[in-house]
Amino acid sequence: MLCPACNRELTVKRIGAIQVDVCESGCGGLWFDQLELQRFDQECEPVAGELFEIAVNQDVHVDRDQRRHCPKCPGITMMRFYYSPRREVQVDHCPNCGGHWLDAGELAAIRALYGHPEGRGIHLDEVIDEHFGEQIAEVEGARREPAKLSLWRLFKFATSC
């Protein structure tokens, strides 16, 4: 497979039962097949140090803003999205095969965000409260009143017969 960032041949690193494709002596990027990234994205999860020690060729320049093509699916352009709710780390995702491409340093940045298993949920709760807390409170308040009104009507119907 060719690297979607610098077009060099990717090499395979075996991490436990998972094979990760890496751009060794190129841009230092990582390719994870579908659902593989979730096995390495938290600091508490075991990962071989070699994923953080990939040789990078300083002469290889990568345009991080350029759209990437999936190394597994010919003709498919990957979608770029923020891996974290706080929009701190972007990764490329193939909508066809479900794989993820991470540029050099992005795996370490993701792992730093989620130090423990509850980290992702706590992080997401904070972002939701920060951006939507007032609206959620209003919606919850609006829902309670109609729910009470519906119960009141049901009770009134049941007792009037």
Contacts in CASP RR format, 6 or more apart in sequence:
PFRMAT RR
TARGET T0000
AUTHOR 0000-0000-0000
METHOD contacts of the structure
MODEL  1
MLCPACNRELTVKRIGAIQVDVCESGCGGLWFDQLELQRFDQECEPVAGE
LFEIAVNQDVHVDRDQRRHCPKCPGITMMRFYYSPRREVQVDHCPNCGGH
WLDAGELAAIRALYGHPEGRGIHLDEVIDEHFGEQIAEVEGARREPAKLS
LWRLFKFATSC
1 9 0 8 1.000
1 10 0 8 1.000
1 21 0 8 1.000
1 31 0 8 1.000
1 71 0 8 1.000
1 72 0 8 1.000
2 8 0 8 1.000
2 9 0 8 1.000
2 10 0 8 1.000
2 71 0 8 1.000
3 9 0 8 1.000
3 10 0 8 1.000
3 23 0 8 1.000
3 26 0 8 1.000
3 27 0 8 1.000
3 29 0 8 1.000
3 71 0 8 1.000
4 31 0 8 1.000
4 68 0 8 1.000
4 69 0 8 1.000
4 70 0 8 1.000
4 71 0 8 1.000
4 78 0 8 1.000
4 92 0 8 1.000
4 101 0 8 1.000
5 23 0 8 1.000
5 27 0 8 1.000
5 29 0 8 1.000
5 62 0 8 1.000
5 68 0 8 1.000
5 101 0 8 1.000
5 103 0 8 1.000
6 23 0 8 1.000
6 26 0 8 1.000
6 27 0 8 1.000
6 60 0 8 1.000
6 62 0 8 1.000
8 23 0 8 1.000
8 25 0 8 1.000
8 26 0 8 1.000
8 27 0 8 1.000
8 60 0 8 1.000
10 21 0 8 1.000
10 22 0 8 1.000
10 23 0 8 1.000
10 24 0 8 1.000
10 31 0 8 1.000
10 71 0 8 1.000
11 21 0 8 1.000
11 22 0 8 1.000
11 23 0 8 1.000
11 24 0 8 1.000
12 19 0 8 1.000
12 20 0 8 1.000
12 21 0 8 1.000
12 22 0 8 1.000
13 19 0 8 1.000
13 20 0 8 1.000
13 21 0 8 1.000
13 22 0 8 1.000
13 48 0 8 1.000
13 50 0 8 1.000
13 51 0 8 1.000
14 20 0 8 1.000
15 40 0 8 1.000
15 47 0 8 1.000
15 48 0 8 1.000
15 50 0 8 1.000
15 51 0 8 1.000
16 48 0 8 1.000
18 36 0 8 1.000
18 39 0 8 1.000
19 33 0 8 1.000
20 30 0 8 1.000
20 31 0 8 1.000
20 32 0 8 1.000
20 36 0 8 1.000
20 51 0 8 1.000
21 30 0 8 1.000
21 31 0 8 1.000
21 71 0 8 1.000
22 28 0 8 1.000
22 29 0 8 1.000
22 30 0 8 1.000
22 31 0 8 1.000
22 51 0 8 1.000
22 54 0 8 1.000
23 29 0 8 1.000
23 30 0 8 1.000
23 54 0 8 1.000
24 54 0 8 1.000
24 55 0 8 1.000
25 55 0 8 1.000
25 56 0 8 1.000
25 57 0 8 1.000
26 55 0 8 1.000
26 56 0 8 1.000
26 57 0 8 1.000
26 60 0 8 1.000
27 56 0 8 1.000
27 57 0 8 1.000
27 60 0 8 1.000
27 62 0 8 1.000
27 103 0 8 1.000
27 104 0 8 1.000
28 54 0 8 1.000
28 55 0 8 1.000
28 56 0 8 1.000
28 103 0 8 1.000
28 104 0 8 1.000
29 54 0 8 1.000
29 101 0 8 1.000
29 102 0 8 1.000
29 103 0 8 1.000
29 104 0 8 1.000
29 106 0 8 1.000
30 51 0 8 1.000
30 54 0 8 1.000
30 101 0 8 1.000
30 102 0 8 1.000
30 106 0 8 1.000
30 107 0 8 1.000
31 71 0 8 1.000
31 72 0 8 1.000
31 99 0 8 1.000
31 100 0 8 1.000
31 101 0 8 1.000
32 40 0 8 1.000
32 99 0 8 1.000
32 100 0 8 1.000
32 101 0 8 1.000
32 102 0 8 1.000
33 72 0 8 1.000
33 97 0 8 1.000
33 98 0 8 1.000
33 99 0 8 1.000
34 97 0 8 1.000
34 98 0 8 1.000
34 99 0 8 1.000
36 99 0 8 1.000
36 100 0 8 1.000
37 91 0 8 1.000
37 99 0 8 1.000
37 100 0 8 1.000
37 102 0 8 1.000
39 45 0 8 1.000
40 47 0 8 1.000
40 51 0 8 1.000
40 107 0 8 1.000
40 111 0 8 1.000
41 83 0 8 1.000
41 107 0 8 1.000
41 110 0 8 1.000
41 111 0 8 1.000
41 114 0 8 1.000
42 111 0 8 1.000
42 114 0 8 1.000
42 115 0 8 1.000
42 116 0 8 1.000
42 117 0 8 1.000
42 119 0 8 1.000
42 120 0 8 1.000
43 111 0 8 1.000
43 112 0 8 1.000
43 114 0 8 1.000
43 115 0 8 1.000
43 116 0 8 1.000
44 115 0 8 1.000
44 116 0 8 1.000
44 117 0 8 1.000
47 107 0 8 1.000
47 111 0 8 1.000
51 107 0 8 1.000
52 107 0 8 1.000
52 108 0 8 1.000
54 104 0 8 1.000
56 104 0 8 1.000
62 103 0 8 1.000
64 103 0 8 1.000
67 77 0 8 1.000
67 78 0 8 1.000
67 80 0 8 1.000
68 77 0 8 1.000
68 78 0 8 1.000
68 80 0 8 1.000
68 92 0 8 1.000
68 101 0 8 1.000
69 75 0 8 1.000
69 76 0 8 1.000
69 77 0 8 1.000
69 78 0 8 1.000
70 76 0 8 1.000
70 77 0 8 1.000
70 78 0 8 1.000
70 94 0 8 1.000
70 96 0 8 1.000
70 97 0 8 1.000
70 99 0 8 1.000
70 101 0 8 1.000
71 101 0 8 1.000
72 94 0 8 1.000
72 97 0 8 1.000
72 99 0 8 1.000
73 94 0 8 1.000
73 96 0 8 1.000
73 97 0 8 1.000
76 94 0 8 1.000
76 95 0 8 1.000
76 96 0 8 1.000
76 97 0 8 1.000
78 92 0 8 1.000
78 93 0 8 1.000
78 94 0 8 1.000
78 95 0 8 1.000
78 101 0 8 1.000
79 92 0 8 1.000
79 93 0 8 1.000
79 94 0 8 1.000
79 95 0 8 1.000
80 90 0 8 1.000
80 91 0 8 1.000
80 92 0 8 1.000
80 93 0 8 1.000
81 90 0 8 1.000
81 91 0 8 1.000
81 93 0 8 1.000
82 88 0 8 1.000
82 89 0 8 1.000
82 90 0 8 1.000
83 89 0 8 1.000
83 90 0 8 1.000
83 91 0 8 1.000
83 106 0 8 1.000
83 110 0 8 1.000
84 110 0 8 1.000
84 113 0 8 1.000
84 114 0 8 1.000
84 123 0 8 1.000
85 123 0 8 1.000
85 124 0 8 1.000
85 126 0 8 1.000
85 127 0 8 1.000
85 128 0 8 1.000
86 113 0 8 1.000
86 123 0 8 1.000
86 127 0 8 1.000
88 109 0 8 1.000
88 113 0 8 1.000
89 106 0 8 1.000
89 109 0 8 1.000
89 110 0 8 1.000
89 113 0 8 1.000
90 106 0 8 1.000
91 100 0 8 1.000
91 101 0 8 1.000
91 102 0 8 1.000
91 106 0 8 1.000
91 110 0 8 1.000
92 100 0 8 1.000
92 101 0 8 1.000
92 102 0 8 1.000
93 99 0 8 1.000
93 100 0 8 1.000
93 101 0 8 1.000
94 100 0 8 1.000
94 101 0 8 1.000
102 110 0 8 1.000
113 119 0 8 1.000
113 123 0 8 1.000
114 120 0 8 1.000
114 123 0 8 1.000
128 136 0 8 1.000
END
